[in-house]
Amino acid sequence: MPFCTQCGTEVQPADIFCGACGARQVREAGTADSTARPSAAPPPPPHNPANDPLKNLTPRNASLMCYIPVAGWIVSIIILASDRFRSEREVRFHAFQGLYLFVLWLFVDWVFAPFTYSIEAPHYIAKALKAVVFGAWIFMMVKTNQGDNFRLPILGELADRSVSEQK
């Protein structure tokens, strides 16, 4: 029985992709499987650091950009998807924490604020919460620029857990 070329999990001889990690399985040219099935899309080219648009971005600046108020989520997604920062644990932590901070902003803006209007609660409560989230973005930009890996309560724990679950 063959094994996955990426993770070592046992695969069936007819499998094109590993069921555990999703890696494409290499087949010998003379096997019946390679001639019977049409080939899927060719594998992507290997990562070339010379073509990486993030090659000049330092880890500190990448982490800092994840906390740009309201727009940092875009940078966070780019960083989490890039090969450049795949092994940078702290950068990935800041990307996740920036995403969770944006989700908190959305919750306050889309859920909590309309709720306060519907129950005729004081409207300044939602505005104050938005100011707190905005202040957290600025605070995290300052702390990250100083090289301090500050963990926000609850959001920092979620970000740590997200980083540790990825390999």
C-alpha positions as YAML, in Angstrom:
chain: A
units: angstrom
residues:
- id: 1
  name: MET
  ca: [0.00, 0.00, 0.00]
- id: 2
  name: PRO
  ca: [1.49, 3.43, -0.94]
- id: 3
  name: PHE
  ca: [1.95, 6.35, 1.42]
- id: 4
  name: CYS
  ca: [1.43, 10.10, 0.93]
- id: 5
  name: THR
  ca: [4.48, 11.87, -0.45]
- id: 6
  name: GLN
  ca: [3.76, 14.88, 1.81]
- id: 7
  name: CYS
  ca: [2.57, 13.63, 5.22]
- id: 8
  name: GLY
  ca: [3.18, 9.85, 5.10]
- id: 9
  name: THR
  ca: [-0.46, 8.82, 5.59]
- id: 10
  name: GLU
  ca: [-1.50, 5.58, 3.91]
- id: 11
  name: VAL
  ca: [-3.32, 6.23, 0.58]
- id: 12
  name: GLN
  ca: [-5.01, 3.99, -1.96]
- id: 13
  name: PRO
  ca: [-3.13, 3.30, -5.20]
- id: 14
  name: ALA
  ca: [-5.85, 5.07, -7.23]
- id: 15
  name: ASP
  ca: [-5.84, 8.23, -5.06]
- id: 16
  name: ILE
  ca: [-4.71, 11.38, -6.82]
- id: 17
  name: PHE
  ca: [-4.78, 13.46, -3.62]
- id: 18
  name: CYS
  ca: [-4.09, 12.52, 0.00]
- id: 19
  name: GLY
  ca: [-7.23, 12.38, 2.12]
- id: 20
  name: ALA
  ca: [-5.37, 13.70, 5.19]
- id: 21
  name: CYS
  ca: [-3.37, 16.67, 3.86]
- id: 22
  name: GLY
  ca: [-4.67, 17.14, 0.31]
- id: 23
  name: ALA
  ca: [-1.25, 16.83, -1.33]
- id: 24
  name: ARG
  ca: [-1.15, 15.63, -4.95]
- id: 25
  name: GLN
  ca: [0.27, 12.12, -5.19]
- id: 26
  name: VAL
  ca: [3.08, 11.44, -7.64]
- id: 27
  name: ARG
  ca: [2.47, 8.49, -9.95]
- id: 28
  name: GLU
  ca: [4.96, 6.56, -12.02]
- id: 29
  name: ALA
  ca: [4.63, 7.07, -15.78]
- id: 30
  name: GLY
  ca: [3.98, 3.40, -16.55]
- id: 31
  name: THR
  ca: [1.11, 2.72, -14.15]
- id: 32
  name: ALA
  ca: [-2.40, 2.08, -15.35]
- id: 33
  name: ASP
  ca: [-3.75, 4.93, -13.20]
- id: 34
  name: SER
  ca: [-1.65, 7.55, -14.90]
- id: 35
  name: THR
  ca: [-2.97, 6.66, -18.36]
- id: 36
  name: ALA
  ca: [-6.59, 5.95, -17.40]
- id: 37
  name: ARG
  ca: [-7.39, 9.27, -15.72]
- id: 38
  name: PRO
  ca: [-7.09, 12.67, -17.27]
- id: 39
  name: SER
  ca: [-4.54, 14.81, -15.55]
- id: 40
  name: ALA
  ca: [-5.79, 17.54, -13.24]
- id: 41
  name: ALA
  ca: [-4.27, 21.00, -13.26]
- id: 42
  name: PRO
  ca: [-0.49, 20.94, -13.02]
- id: 43
  name: PRO
  ca: [0.94, 21.49, -9.56]
- id: 44
  name: PRO
  ca: [1.79, 25.09, -8.73]
- id: 45
  name: PRO
  ca: [5.36, 26.17, -9.32]
- id: 46
  name: PRO
  ca: [7.64, 26.08, -6.29]
- id: 47
  name: HIS
  ca: [7.78, 29.22, -4.17]
- id: 48
  name: ASN
  ca: [10.31, 31.67, -5.57]
- id: 49
  name: PRO
  ca: [11.30, 34.29, -2.97]
- id: 50
  name: ALA
  ca: [12.59, 36.59, -5.72]
- id: 51
  name: ASN
  ca: [9.02, 37.02, -7.07]
- id: 52
  name: ASP
  ca: [7.44, 37.52, -3.63]
- id: 53
  name: PRO
  ca: [5.82, 40.98, -3.33]
- id: 54
  name: LEU
  ca: [6.25, 40.77, 0.45]
- id: 55
  name: LYS
  ca: [10.00, 40.06, 0.31]
- id: 56
  name: ASN
  ca: [10.98, 43.55, 1.55]
- id: 57
  name: LEU
  ca: [8.36, 43.65, 4.31]
- id: 58
  name: THR
  ca: [9.93, 43.17, 7.74]
- id: 59
  name: PRO
  ca: [8.11, 41.04, 10.31]
- id: 60
  name: ARG
  ca: [7.59, 44.08, 12.55]
- id: 61
  name: ASN
  ca: [6.03, 46.14, 9.74]
- id: 62
  name: ALA
  ca: [3.88, 43.19, 8.68]
- id: 63
  name: SER
  ca: [2.63, 42.84, 12.27]
- id: 64
  name: LEU
  ca: [2.06, 46.58, 12.53]
- id: 65
  name: MET
  ca: [-0.01, 46.72, 9.35]
- id: 66
  name: CYS
  ca: [-2.44, 44.11, 10.74]
- id: 67
  name: TYR
  ca: [-3.72, 46.77, 13.15]
- id: 68
  name: ILE
  ca: [-4.54, 49.50, 10.64]
- id: 69
  name: PRO
  ca: [-7.98, 50.63, 11.85]
- id: 70
  name: VAL
  ca: [-10.86, 49.17, 9.82]
- id: 71
  name: ALA
  ca: [-8.58, 48.05, 6.93]
- id: 72
  name: GLY
  ca: [-6.01, 45.87, 8.73]
- id: 73
  name: TRP
  ca: [-8.08, 42.75, 8.13]
- id: 74
  name: ILE
  ca: [-7.06, 42.84, 4.46]
- id: 75
  name: VAL
  ca: [-3.37, 42.85, 5.35]
- id: 76
  name: SER
  ca: [-3.97, 40.12, 7.93]
- id: 77
  name: ILE
  ca: [-5.51, 37.83, 5.32]
- id: 78
  name: ILE
  ca: [-2.68, 38.50, 2.87]
- id: 79
  name: ILE
  ca: [-0.09, 37.72, 5.55]
- id: 80
  name: LEU
  ca: [-1.84, 34.53, 6.64]
- id: 81
  name: ALA
  ca: [-2.06, 33.37, 3.02]
- id: 82
  name: SER
  ca: [1.54, 34.19, 2.10]
- id: 83
  name: ASP
  ca: [4.45, 31.77, 2.12]
- id: 84
  name: ARG
  ca: [6.77, 34.53, 3.32]
- id: 85
  name: PHE
  ca: [5.37, 34.54, 6.89]
- id: 86
  name: ARG
  ca: [4.30, 30.90, 7.15]
- id: 87
  name: SER
  ca: [6.95, 30.16, 9.79]
- id: 88
  name: GLU
  ca: [6.81, 33.53, 11.59]
- id: 89
  name: ARG
  ca: [4.74, 32.71, 14.67]
- id: 90
  name: GLU
  ca: [4.54, 36.26, 16.06]
- id: 91
  name: VAL
  ca: [3.55, 37.78, 12.72]
- id: 92
  name: ARG
  ca: [0.82, 35.19, 12.33]
- id: 93
  name: PHE
  ca: [-0.30, 35.90, 15.91]
- id: 94
  name: HIS
  ca: [-0.67, 39.61, 15.12]
- id: 95
  name: ALA
  ca: [-2.51, 38.79, 11.89]
- id: 96
  name: PHE
  ca: [-5.04, 36.66, 13.79]
- id: 97
  name: GLN
  ca: [-5.37, 39.17, 16.63]
- id: 98
  name: GLY
  ca: [-5.93, 41.95, 14.07]
- id: 99
  name: LEU
  ca: [-8.64, 39.86, 12.41]
- id: 100
  name: TYR
  ca: [-10.35, 39.17, 15.72]
- id: 101
  name: LEU
  ca: [-10.21, 42.87, 16.58]
- id: 102
  name: PHE
  ca: [-11.92, 43.63, 13.27]
- id: 103
  name: VAL
  ca: [-14.59, 41.00, 14.03]
- id: 104
  name: LEU
  ca: [-15.17, 42.74, 17.37]
- id: 105
  name: TRP
  ca: [-15.56, 46.04, 15.49]
- id: 106
  name: LEU
  ca: [-18.13, 44.43, 13.19]
- id: 107
  name: PHE
  ca: [-20.01, 42.99, 16.15]
- id: 108
  name: VAL
  ca: [-20.23, 46.37, 17.84]
- id: 109
  name: ASP
  ca: [-21.17, 48.14, 14.60]
- id: 110
  name: TRP
  ca: [-23.62, 45.61, 13.15]
- id: 111
  name: VAL
  ca: [-25.09, 43.88, 16.19]
- id: 112
  name: PHE
  ca: [-24.66, 45.91, 19.35]
- id: 113
  name: ALA
  ca: [-25.34, 49.39, 17.92]
- id: 114
  name: PRO
  ca: [-28.65, 48.42, 16.24]
- id: 115
  name: PHE
  ca: [-29.63, 46.57, 19.41]
- id: 116
  name: THR
  ca: [-29.20, 49.71, 21.51]
- id: 117
  name: TYR
  ca: [-31.39, 51.63, 19.06]
- id: 118
  name: SER
  ca: [-34.11, 48.99, 19.20]
- id: 119
  name: ILE
  ca: [-34.37, 48.97, 23.00]
- id: 120
  name: GLU
  ca: [-33.98, 52.75, 23.21]
- id: 121
  name: ALA
  ca: [-30.84, 52.46, 25.32]
- id: 122
  name: PRO
  ca: [-28.45, 55.39, 25.44]
- id: 123
  name: HIS
  ca: [-26.80, 55.60, 22.02]
- id: 124
  name: TYR
  ca: [-23.49, 56.74, 23.44]
- id: 125
  name: ILE
  ca: [-22.82, 53.20, 24.71]
- id: 126
  name: ALA
  ca: [-22.31, 51.84, 21.18]
- id: 127
  name: LYS
  ca: [-20.23, 54.88, 20.25]
- id: 128
  name: ALA
  ca: [-18.08, 54.38, 23.33]
- id: 129
  name: LEU
  ca: [-17.53, 50.71, 22.46]
- id: 130
  name: LYS
  ca: [-16.51, 51.68, 18.93]
- id: 131
  name: ALA
  ca: [-14.06, 54.18, 20.42]
- id: 132
  name: VAL
  ca: [-12.64, 51.45, 22.66]
- id: 133
  name: VAL
  ca: [-12.06, 49.12, 19.69]
- id: 134
  name: PHE
  ca: [-10.54, 51.96, 17.67]
- id: 135
  name: GLY
  ca: [-8.32, 52.78, 20.64]
- id: 136
  name: ALA
  ca: [-7.27, 49.13, 20.86]
- id: 137
  name: TRP
  ca: [-6.14, 49.28, 17.22]
- id: 138
  name: ILE
  ca: [-4.03, 52.38, 17.92]
- id: 139
  name: PHE
  ca: [-2.70, 50.88, 21.16]
- id: 140
  name: MET
  ca: [-1.68, 47.68, 19.35]
- id: 141
  name: MET
  ca: [0.03, 49.68, 16.59]
- id: 142
  name: VAL
  ca: [2.12, 51.50, 19.22]
- id: 143
  name: LYS
  ca: [2.94, 48.31, 21.16]
- id: 144
  name: THR
  ca: [3.83, 46.40, 17.99]
- id: 145
  name: ASN
  ca: [6.01, 49.26, 16.74]
- id: 146
  name: GLN
  ca: [7.88, 49.15, 20.05]
- id: 147
  name: GLY
  ca: [8.50, 45.42, 19.55]
- id: 148
  name: ASP
  ca: [6.19, 44.41, 22.39]
- id: 149
  name: ASN
  ca: [4.10, 41.32, 21.63]
- id: 150
  name: PHE
  ca: [1.11, 42.40, 23.70]
- id: 151
  name: ARG
  ca: [-1.82, 39.99, 23.97]
- id: 152
  name: LEU
  ca: [-5.25, 41.56, 24.25]
- id: 153
  name: PRO
  ca: [-7.57, 39.88, 26.76]
- id: 154
  name: ILE
  ca: [-9.66, 37.12, 25.15]
- id: 155
  name: LEU
  ca: [-8.64, 38.10, 21.59]
- id: 156
  name: GLY
  ca: [-4.99, 37.31, 22.35]
- id: 157
  name: GLU
  ca: [-5.92, 33.88, 23.65]
- id: 158
  name: LEU
  ca: [-7.99, 33.20, 20.53]
- id: 159
  name: ALA
  ca: [-5.10, 34.33, 18.32]
- id: 160
  name: ASP
  ca: [-2.63, 32.12, 20.23]
- id: 161
  name: ARG
  ca: [-4.95, 29.17, 19.80]
- id: 162
  name: SER
  ca: [-5.37, 29.89, 16.07]
- id: 163
  name: VAL
  ca: [-1.60, 30.04, 15.53]
- id: 164
  name: SER
  ca: [-0.97, 26.84, 17.47]
- id: 165
  name: GLU
  ca: [-3.63, 24.94, 15.47]
- id: 166
  name: GLN
  ca: [-1.88, 25.71, 12.19]
- id: 167
  name: LYS
  ca: [1.18, 23.84, 11.09]
...
